[in-house]
């Protein structure tokens, strides 16, 4: 469990965080969301002591992070930066194994671990181990960054807006990968984004932060249904989330009461998730809670959005 208690981060000109308290449960995928400059990354970096609070405490499993040897602390926390941040003069295998080499793993064991993880994130190890970063697409480089963060089997993985520079297709693929990896690993993920739709898709729970102040914490459905204040409600609107989630399709009156078997999707899944299912199974019927949705409902819903925009 990660706990921040009455944390303030003070700089000469402003407070990046203001008396913020937050608990992140062990094993959850927790998302910090808010506009640029809201304090999300400052908070994230306090977990591995790249930043330290001016006032307040940060603890991991009840131990103050300041009590840890800083090298040992960071060896147990994976960190995924924007755009992969790979060393250009090192191969994919060398980039991914940096932490393992620091920990003293022998070459064969390092290569075996990296190869296993590359395959796991969709990069065939036999093709990618010896490539240079210049030979990778943005999405491939970020997958290597994820491998590097997971290589030493950390208890916590920090992800700082890792997909912000990617195209929409690569972004959705990597979002799905993060969800899959989180399900498979007994690891706490803390993910920073300024994209509310990304936050809703990924989060077990999320925290909305604005001007260094915590606005709301909860599961996505709760925040969608009951924003705590005007800022949270406006942030949803500005990120255009209201038009892409399946619970909004149901709320708009599409679908019928559930009376048949279908593919179960969550209300916080997006119409893009639905469309991806239809790509492989064009006649697929889906169920969202107590409502059945058919392909024609997606077509009619999109048509209604287009009509509203005119």
Buried (B, 14 or more C-beta within 10 A) or exposed (E): EBBBBEBBBBEEEEBBBBBBEBBBEEBBBBBBBBBEBBBBBBBBBBBBBBBEBEBBBBBBEEEEBEEBEEEEBBBBBBBBBBBBBBEEEBBBBBBBBBBBEEEEBEEEEBBEBBBEBBBBBBBEBEEBBEBBBEEBEBBBBBBBBBBBBBBBEBBBBBBBBBBBBBEEEBBBBBBBBBBEBBEEBEBBBBBBBBBBBBBBBBBBBBBBBBBBBBBBBBEBBBBBEEBBEEBBBEBBEEBEBBBBBBBBBBBBEBBEEBEEEBEEBBBBBBBBBBEEBBEEEEEBBBBBEEBBBBBEBBEBBBEBEEEEEE
